[in-house]
Amino acid sequence: MGDLGQSAGEAQENQVKLMSFGNSLNAQMAAISDPWPVRVFHKIPILGSGPTSIFAPHATPAHDIDSLSVFVLSITLVIFLIVAGLLMYALIRFRRRPGDSQMEPVQLYGSNQIEIAWTVIPFLIVVVLFLTSARVNFVTERQAKPANSMDVVVIGHQFWWEYRYPKLGIVTANELHIPANDPNAPTPTFLTMTSADVDHSFWVPELAGKMDLIPNKVNVMWLDPSKPGVYLGQCAQFCGAEHAMMLLRVYVDTPAQFAQWVANQKKQATEEASAAEGKKVFEHTACINCHRVTGTVATGQFGPDLTHLASRDTIAAGVEKNTPENLRKWIDDPDSIKMGCLMPKMHLNSHELDAVTAYMASLR
Amino acid sequence: MLEKRMNDTTYDHPEGAAVALAKPTWLDVVNSWITTVDHKRIGIMYIGYALIFLVIGGIEALIMRVQLAVPNNHFVTPEVFNRMFTMHGTTMVFFVGMPILFGFGNYLIPLMIGARDMAFPRLNSFSFWISAFGGLLLYFSFLGGDGLYGAGTAPDVGWFAYAPLTARIFSPGHSTDYWILGVFLSGIGSVGTALNLVVTIISLRCKGMTMGRLPLLAWIYLVVSWMVFIAIGPLTAAQIMLLLDRTVGSHFFDAQAGGSAVLWMHFFWIFGHPEVYILVLPAFGFANEIIPVFSRKAIFGYAAMVGATVGIGFVSLGVWAHHMFTVGLGPAGNAFFTFATMVVSVPTGIKIFNWLATIWGGRISFATPMLFSMGFLFQFLAAGLTGIMLSVAPFDWQLGNSYFVVAHFHYVLVGAILYMIFAAFYYWFPKMTGRMLSERLGKWHFWLFTLGFHLTFDLMHIPGILGMPRRVFTYEADRGWGSWNMIIGIGAIFQVIAILIFVWNMIHSYMKGEKAGPDPWDAWTLEWSTDSPPPHYNFAVEPVVESRRPLWDRKHPNDPDNAYE
């Protein structure tokens, strides 16, 4: 790939990388230039419906897969129609009818020419499909990383996602914020992925195919969505009791939104007088063994970082809206929201629950 | 009904002498079945055992369908749901698919090659009972397995049991140990029966039956048995390693201690993918026998069919990592396994085209075995093409582990394999029991099952495309998967009704069905030359054959087949 240069001043090596992104993105931005089968396909209403369809791509990896998929689907559909048509014709044409002669039909035992024909033709189709597949395969996986890309480390846990931004010094959970990509100066996000416990898989269908998070192994994938918004997905590798409730939310922010989010995440945890009691309960409960809140004694690593919990839209890995009522219910009895999750019930009394909930809600 | 079979198999007396014996008690009957080494009785026990597990596995599937019918459902807890899909998968592959295919193989192969039994009758009996014990042990976990949630904890780590979820720290208690041991024992039985089939096919063929005249079903069992030798080994080795990890603290798959989770995947799928072909090839074999008889034509391209079978056998050993496209093997690895997987479609295509050519110019009668065979042909064609889609690694990054994959492999396992098993039942039930299955009920069975199958498994592709991963016990309402799952569940109801009709058909026909006689389908292979059901010794006089279709030669002495071979 890569016939459109745009950063002439860059070093040769860097230019190649940027060209790659520029080219793919042009294709993505100008969806109107998709070949006609892709456009026809996208008009089928059910296949593009819902927030997680694989046929509604919003980033280059998903877009490239989408085009390839429609190509493969078209070829297989044609094969199906031809073979099934012949089969149907034969079943009707050669069916036994009343009054047929009692003689057996002419016995045919085979034909080498025909056998060779229907060996060679499918093989040629296979070669075409393979080469098309391999192209997208290599382009996506061998994508070079531009110097100004965003780096995020993704760590899978039973049953939540940890996100670390090494260049920014940010640690957060369950809601991934990435900057929208500017096609003129590509800033793709590269995800470096591993797992703290069992296998998981990161799948946000509108942005890219899935990639597994495997303990003791590091995988890489990249995203370059340019349309701001929230993209949904969920864990796609069975990881235990609450596999179904390990939801993914990717926030694609405008540059201003992203800068604001980064500035907020870099702050120390807030200290509000009204939440002081809750903080005290929190610090004197086993909560701190698993959770971290910067500037406090809570330095646990096992559960999600709570420093800016209130800045998130959801709790429990996307399962519930982040409201004080849900938060209270969650702290009181996590199993009531997510049965089988690893956060234990802390047996707080009603007063303590209110206090801790107020403290959590203050961590903006 | 059992007494009848007792009489049939009172070995040491010619037909009729048994009448003089005292009427056997039920204890005698049970004893005779438990101690039998007759390949036909062992075959029937394999089939009966598989049918019981088919019902159990089906009930597990229904529980899952009820749970998934609407979003955020609470019909069962996540723990129960996880046990259901683990047990459903394990049961259907190891305790339905394998035993039912070995059952038909056991019953048919000696009859089709003109032998009086399998080569090693005692090994045959051992293999059956050790497999059966494996299944019982697996299900004993519902009573005896203790785990995180107390006693009665069946395995809940998925049928491919990915490490390190199976490590003791993530899967406490004994449920995973039951899974390991149950499957391990069934593997011993599979290897024993495979060995028996290879030796039988190689050395017990009747006079005149060269390898070039071997019925295609026997060729297929020969190839399948070799694949069993190659495939079961890695699984058994991996299971022993996992058992060591769980019991004595070794670290083969323990990632925390430097072990490799990916290693388990390789071991499992080096078994797991050939396993798919081990299950589907016998279904091809049934089609090879049934389609010609109901088209009234010889199979088209016998040599090509044999070559395609051997080709599938070889290539299928080199495709396993197409289950691992999202594991991060790198583009070269992914491309290799994409190509290898696509290449399987060439010999598979040859088979489909040869079946088409067999039908072409024939005089097709749509008796129930043929109806199911034609359902198989259309559905296997579609399943093969969705398989091509999944073999395209980038496409698989989206579709892998989604409901699209679940739909694809159920299209193979139900739409192809189970359809051919039904066809085989309608075709060979008369041979096994001496009575025909009802054609009227058979047609109800076929059309209701086909309606249910397509409602369930056609529509199941769509939630996969819409982003629904497999193995989720529930899902969010805003995803747009709810109505699809509801219709999928309704399809399951039609399948249940069809299965009930089938079971009733078997019971009723066994008692009151039309008498079959030795050759009800006017067929051409040796099993139809002896009584239905065959006597214990199969053939009073060892047959001699001169072509691939010995009964054709007898029926058409002026135009024997061997002139064309």
Interface residues (C-beta under 8 A of the other chain):
Chain A: I46 L47 S49 G50 P51 T52 S53 I54 F55 P61 A62 D64 I65 L68 S69 V72 L73 T76 L77 I79 F80 V83 A84 L86 L87 A90 L91 F94 R95 R96 D100 E104 P105 V106 Q107 L108 Y109 G110 S111 I114 E115 W118 T119 P122 F123 V126 L129 F130 T132 S133 A134 V136 N137 F138 T140 E141 R142 Q158 S195 D197 V198 D199 S201 W203 P205 A208 G209 K210 M211 D212 I214 P215 N216 K217 N219 V220 L232 G233 Q234 C235 A236 Q237 F238 C239 G240 A241 E242 H243 A244 L247 M339 G340
Chain B: T77 P78 E79 N82 D156 V157 G158 Y162 P164 L165 F170 A255 Q256 G258 G259 S260 A261 V262 S295 R296 K297 A298 F300 G301 Y302 A303 A304 T326 V327 G328 G330 P331 N334 A335 T338 F339 M342 V343 S345 V346 G349 I350 I352 F353 N354 L356 A357 I359 W360 G361 G362 R363 I364 S365 F366 M374 L377 F378 L381 A382 L385 T386 I388 M389 S391 V392 A393 P394 F395 D396 W397 Q398 L399 G400 N401 S402 I462 I465 L466 G467 M468 P469 R470 R471 V472 F473 T474 Y475 E476 D478 R479 G480 W481 H556 D561 Y564 E565
